[in-house]
Amino acid sequence: MARKIRDVMTADPTTATPQATLTEVARLMRDHDIGDILIVDGDELRGVVTDRDLVVRALAENSGGDTPVQEVCSDTLVTAEPDDDISRAVRLMREHSVRRLPVVDHGHPVGVVSIGDLAVEREPGSALADISADSPNH
């Protein structure tokens, strides 16, 4: 069983700049079959935008596709480090009610760990693990 976040995280996360438009970010999510994009300024993590953010903070508020993503991304960041124990990721996700946790090394994004990643690792027989381990629908 994996003990460290680096063992279960998705490495090389997809990123965008704060000035990227909502349309550009939505297309990145579509093209990479993911539900989150890390927002970076240079090499520093500045925020996270999820598919839910696009719906609740953008679409529901009538933001146009040319709106900069910095206007709807979460900028209160909860992060973990690659060598943190998996139990820390579980605790942080529970405490902050997040489903995805950026993984940073000295402030630089190196991965993302999701609730599905943790389920596959810790509860392999669970429904969430089965769904998360399956191939994506296209």
Wavefront OBJ file of the C-alpha trace (Angstrom):
o trace
v 0.000 0.000 0.000
v 1.283 3.456 -0.929
v 2.245 5.667 1.973
v 3.211 8.954 0.315
v 1.174 11.359 -1.789
v 3.723 11.092 -4.619
v 2.710 7.432 -4.984
v -0.934 8.220 -5.800
v -0.947 11.742 -7.254
v -1.308 12.605 -10.901
v 2.014 14.171 -11.839
v 2.580 17.004 -14.303
v -0.697 18.836 -13.691
v -2.322 20.878 -16.418
v -1.884 24.590 -15.755
v -3.033 27.950 -17.059
v -2.142 31.561 -16.339
v -4.457 33.890 -14.406
v -5.147 35.736 -17.664
v -6.357 32.621 -19.522
v -10.007 32.900 -20.495
v -12.759 30.691 -19.166
v -13.165 29.241 -22.666
v -9.465 28.341 -22.828
v -9.615 26.680 -19.414
v -12.790 24.764 -20.288
v -11.120 23.483 -23.448
v -8.065 22.364 -21.468
v -10.368 20.396 -19.167
v -12.113 18.836 -22.149
v -8.932 18.044 -24.051
v -7.157 16.525 -21.026
v -10.305 14.842 -19.651
v -9.863 16.466 -16.229
v -11.983 18.526 -13.857
v -9.409 20.963 -12.533
v -6.703 23.298 -13.763
v -3.970 24.748 -11.588
v -3.524 28.487 -12.073
v 0.122 29.514 -12.084
v 1.986 32.764 -12.365
v 5.376 31.826 -13.718
v 6.248 28.747 -11.693
v 4.186 29.632 -8.611
v 0.765 28.187 -7.810
v -1.796 31.002 -7.517
v -5.138 29.220 -7.633
v -7.261 26.296 -8.716
v -10.285 26.271 -10.990
v -12.612 23.285 -11.205
v -15.388 22.342 -13.553
v -17.762 23.196 -10.713
v -16.231 26.687 -10.429
v -16.935 27.234 -14.118
v -20.596 26.404 -13.559
v -21.253 28.000 -10.160
v -18.952 31.023 -10.272
v -18.949 31.766 -13.990
v -21.883 30.404 -15.954
v -24.424 30.975 -13.177
v -23.177 34.562 -12.808
v -23.353 35.231 -16.568
v -19.593 35.547 -17.002
v -18.575 35.416 -20.644
v -16.113 32.974 -22.130
v -13.553 35.753 -22.467
v -13.519 36.391 -18.697
v -10.060 35.850 -17.161
v -9.977 32.692 -15.062
v -8.501 34.647 -12.141
v -11.989 36.082 -11.592
v -13.506 32.680 -10.760
v -10.662 30.481 -9.502
v -10.195 29.569 -5.862
v -7.256 31.495 -4.520
v -7.420 30.254 -0.945
v -5.145 27.293 -1.438
v -4.869 24.102 0.528
v -1.876 22.107 -0.662
v 0.205 19.083 0.218
v 3.765 18.059 -0.553
v 4.826 14.933 -2.445
v 6.452 13.328 0.597
v 3.489 13.945 2.905
v 1.747 10.850 4.178
v -1.508 9.954 2.427
v -3.356 10.367 5.710
v -2.451 14.083 5.649
v -4.123 14.444 2.246
v -7.238 12.725 3.594
v -7.279 15.004 6.641
v -6.799 18.195 4.575
v -9.486 17.228 2.096
v -11.911 16.435 4.898
v -11.133 19.611 6.900
v -11.418 21.927 3.891
v -14.162 20.066 1.993
v -12.147 19.763 -1.212
v -12.122 16.884 -3.690
v -8.778 17.719 -5.286
v -5.576 18.781 -3.607
v -2.700 20.451 -5.450
v 0.681 18.951 -4.646
v 3.538 21.445 -4.477
v 7.270 21.186 -4.019
v 8.715 24.468 -2.705
v 5.677 26.343 -4.011
v 5.865 24.803 -7.482
v 2.977 22.579 -8.587
v 4.065 19.006 -9.285
v 0.777 17.126 -9.114
v -2.806 16.786 -7.981
v -4.291 14.144 -5.718
v -8.028 13.558 -5.918
v -10.534 11.903 -3.664
v -10.772 9.186 -6.334
v -6.997 8.594 -6.218
v -7.225 8.097 -2.460
v -10.232 5.798 -2.750
v -8.416 3.574 -5.257
v -5.481 3.353 -2.856
v -7.243 3.032 0.515
v -10.640 1.502 -0.312
v -10.107 -0.501 -3.515
v -13.452 -2.294 -3.215
v -15.525 0.851 -2.774
v -17.891 2.209 -5.406
v -15.822 5.409 -5.670
v -12.656 3.401 -6.267
v -14.392 1.322 -8.948
v -15.632 4.451 -10.701
v -12.292 6.266 -10.341
v -10.238 3.339 -11.625
v -12.418 2.831 -14.700
v -11.616 4.357 -18.093
v -13.183 7.784 -18.686
v -16.308 8.130 -20.821
v -15.820 9.939 -24.117
l 1 2 3 4 5 6 7 8 9 10 11 12 13 14 15 16 17 18 19 20 21 22 23 24 25 26 27 28 29 30 31 32 33 34 35 36 37 38 39 40 41 42 43 44 45 46 47 48 49 50 51 52 53 54 55 56 57 58 59 60 61 62 63 64 65 66 67 68 69 70 71 72 73 74 75 76 77 78 79 80 81 82 83 84 85 86 87 88 89 90 91 92 93 94 95 96 97 98 99 100 101 102 103 104 105 106 107 108 109 110 111 112 113 114 115 116 117 118 119 120 121 122 123 124 125 126 127 128 129 130 131 132 133 134 135 136 137 138
